[in-house]
């Protein structure tokens, strides 16, 4: 089975997505997600100009060989653009191989290790009443684990809380603004550190001790500040504290770990297993946050999770709406197959997005399942995709109250 052609699909059904479509000479079609939020066209060009011309007539079954050819063959390794492009090829080829086998992808990865994939939903509010309503709304939708993000008094906008309410009554998440330049937000670390423990105290008082609660710090703290927060949140028994400090400094997590037993999740901006080497080997984290889309695909993610399993570190695959349904489905097949599954982030996409991406994965009673369709179970309607033209969008930039650029 040879690769007959490949096409890059750029579409904006509510937000931008980049998808690679690979076709084989016996008529199978596979899809891979290559969406890099805010830098989408760089990956589209990497694929169109440098990868698609190399795919023609390759053996579609040789996934490991193609992965190594694209990774080592480029000479310039790693980085989000390269790894998103390679991920798209890798996932499309796994999709094709599983279709050729007549099986859902998870069967080729070893078969199901569980009956369903525990998902967490997002709750958020500008203030406490709005946040408690949002937690109730997620529970009513069936979520059994909930991420909690709250406004901070004195700060107008903040990560995780959008300016406008979403259709389900909460404060939505979509942070990529369609402006010619990134929006700018203001950040005050001391105000956040004072306020957040009071939020978790109130949520625990309202919903009791059982509900697993998560929180995303979004890279904003120094290691000692992260240690302080982790310690302050211990009475509220978090499932995890995410991205507590910028990820480049792996050794910084040693300091956080020495001071708190709050479980730590990290890695949504990582691209390779090398970004995790110290963190996993020294058991400085509890959950791996990588997305299939941004870490080179199924092939390296499987290796990463197997490495993490040696140290009792579990998965927590990144699942925001800027991962397309193709990328989401790829992650769900891994979730179902690996032994060291932890939890899956799950944000439903818009109806417009589902018009372009036809999916067989389902969400029910707090659990997601990739479905039994051969392949990854997502197809792209190219006619529908063509209706939604690309629109430039940027993630916000963050500044301290004195104007200094800070991590967003
Ligand atoms: Mg995050």
Boltz pocket constraint, residues with backbone or C-beta under 6 A from the ligand:
constraints:
  - pocket:
      binder: B
      contacts: [[A, 216], [A, 218], [A, 242], [A, 243], [A, 268]]
      max_distance: 6.0
